[in-house]
Amino acid sequence: MSLDKEALSALAKDGSERTKQYETRGSERRRRWLLAAAVIVVALVAWLVLGRAGPLQVGMATAQPPSAAGTSAVLNASGYVVARRMATVSAQVTGQVTEVTFEEGSAVEAGQVLARLDDSMARAALEVASRQLDAARLDLAEVEVRLAEAVRERDRLRVLTERKLVSASAADAAEAEAKALAARLEAVRAAVAVAQSARRVREQDVDDLVVRAPFAGVVVSKDAQPGEMVSPISAGGGYTRTGIATLVDMTSREIEVDVNEAYINRVRAGQRAEAVLDAYPDWRVPARVIAIVPTADRQKATVRVRISIEELDPRILPDMGVKVRFFDDQPAAGAQPAVASVPAGAVLEADGEAWVWRVEEGRARRTGVTAGSESEGRREILSGIAAGDIVVVDPPEGLGDGDRIVEGAAG
């Protein structure tokens, strides 16, 4: 039995095509697996890279000016912030408050109206005084007209007397009338002046019922409300207010401390100092001694010292507690002055080198510094950064130069 060569050829061709198809499908499967693996690797790398490059949350602080370059503290003292110019503003007369134009914390200018009292009676008295002045002025005008007529009549009679046309007695009577009216004119002028003075007094009475700020400052206490009675003196069995407001001139703030008399020899006028408010323990305020009050407290054995605040700030409020360090005016020989101070945790040291992570345009930059002494949790910086630079405090491990950072909890 002979085989069909064409059938065998067809079968061989069909098997070859199927083999090629299987090889093609296997190749496609391998390419797909390789592509999927590549995508996974790229995604993993991207996740690692992007996660590493994301902003790190770190603690930040601003480098502050040095407290007293190259000096050492010779004395510490405690005291309070005070205002040298402080006043309880009251009305000059007793009256009922009708309007209050301020609230606590309001900044006011010198002469600004703070309150008004009931002025109905004062204005009525002013109206009476004004009418009396008007009447006196009318009397003055009448007397001036009559005097002018009397002078003309006297002059005519003098001419007629010289011509022997009238008797001398008529001329004498005209002369007397003119002199009487002249005297009357002076009396009426005086009455007008009195009426003017009386009206000014009544105007002042009205003005006294308007309470104004004696100087520019900030209202720290509101002591009266509309409807209450106020008086410049205590009256009414305690039911009458003696003040409208308490006003403080914030430009007159300074510090007062009590120094033990045994150490007062370490303080002198003009001496440099540094103040730290109890409310802001990390904030150092440059200060300077104004004067030593020339008297001692026998009971406490202390001497009061006045200290000026060289950089006034709205955060410094009257009656705040404060600690003051007095510095020696002469720096130690050969001492290098500090240029800034930072929290101690911002300075890193290794192998005899010191550096900080300075924040520059949202990135951490490793910056070599020369670190000085440490005091009260702060480190002096002798070189490398300047006051006002922002540094990272307690930097996290693995922080690299150029890493993006944001302020927050230290990582």
DAUR-V502350 format. One record per pair of residues at least 12 apart in sequence whose ideal C-beta (glycine too) atoms are under 6 Angstrom apart, sorted by the first residue. I is the first residue (numbers start at 1). GAP is how many residues later the second one is. Records with the same first field share a line. If there is no record, write none. Layout:
I=GAP / GAP
//
This chain:
55=349 / 350 / 351
56=349 / 355
57=349 / 351 / 352 / 354
58=334 / 347 / 352
59=334 / 335 / 351
60=330 / 347
61=282 / 332
62=328
63=277 / 279 / 322 / 324 / 326
64=277
65=322
66=272 / 275
67=207 / 217
68=204 / 259
69=268 / 269
70=261 / 265 / 267
71=256 / 257 / 260
72=256
73=252 / 254
74=192 / 252 / 254
75=188 / 191 / 251
76=249
77=180 / 182 / 247
78=245
79=176 / 177 / 178 / 243
80=239
81=172 / 174 / 235 / 237 / 239 / 241
82=174
83=165 / 169 / 170 / 235
84=168
85=164 / 167
86=162
87=160
88=155 / 158
89=155 / 156 / 158
90=142 / 152 / 153 / 154
91=26 / 120 / 139
92=116 / 140
93=115
94=137
95=22 / 23 / 114
96=22 / 133
97=18 / 20 / 127 / 129 / 131 / 133
98=18 / 20 / 128
99=17
100=15 / 126
101=12
102=12 / 117
104=115 / 118
106=113
107=111
108=105
109=107
110=103 / 105 / 106
111=101
112=101
113=97 / 99
114=97 / 99 / 130 / 131
115=96 / 129
116=94
117=92
119=87 / 90
122=83 / 84 / 87
123=83
125=77
126=76 / 80
129=69 / 70 / 73
130=69
132=63
133=62 / 63 / 66
136=55 / 56 / 59
137=55
139=49
140=48 / 52
143=41 / 42 / 45
146=35
147=34 / 35 / 38
150=27 / 28 / 31
151=27
153=21
154=20 / 21 / 24
157=13 / 14 / 17
158=13
211=33
215=34
217=30 / 31 / 32
218=30 / 32
219=26 / 28
220=26 / 28
221=25
222=23
223=20 / 22
224=17 / 20
228=13
248=70
254=52 / 54
255=20 / 52 / 67
256=48 / 50
257=48 / 67
258=44 / 46
259=44 / 46
260=42
261=35 / 40 / 42
264=39
267=38 / 59
269=20 / 22
271=18 / 55
272=16 / 55
273=14 / 34 / 51 / 53
274=51
275=12 / 47 / 49
276=47
277=43 / 45
278=43
286=24 / 25
287=20 / 22
288=20
289=18
290=16 / 18
291=15
292=13
336=46
338=34 / 42 / 44
339=42 / 47
340=41 / 45 / 46 / 47
341=37 / 39
342=37 / 49
343=50
344=30 / 33 / 35
345=48 / 49
346=45 / 47
347=24 / 32
354=15 / 17
355=13
356=13 / 35
357=35 / 38
358=31 / 33
359=31
362=42
363=39 / 41
364=35 / 39 / 41
366=35
367=17
368=16
369=12 / 15
370=12 / 13
394=16
396=15
//
